[in-house]
Amino acid sequence: MTAPSRYSCQEVVEKLDEYVDRALTSGEIASVEEHLQRCAECACEYRFESNLISEIRAKLRRIDLPPDLMSRISQMIREECDKEGE
């Protein structure tokens, strides 16, 4: 197994959203984690972004949605699909 490539601070900051969402390859994750272990500034940015996303997700879970929202969305999707199939 080869060692992960070293990312620059700019590269890590550009990948933080995907890293937080676990949308990177295992090699990219290893490179980001290696950088975060040695760079306090990027680690601070990661903690900030991770906490922000966690707070947003928590707030979204507390929002009461209209009970028929999913059926209205499904209906709109079906109508759009029917239009495309014509």
Beta strands, then each sheet from edge to edge (+ up, - down):
end
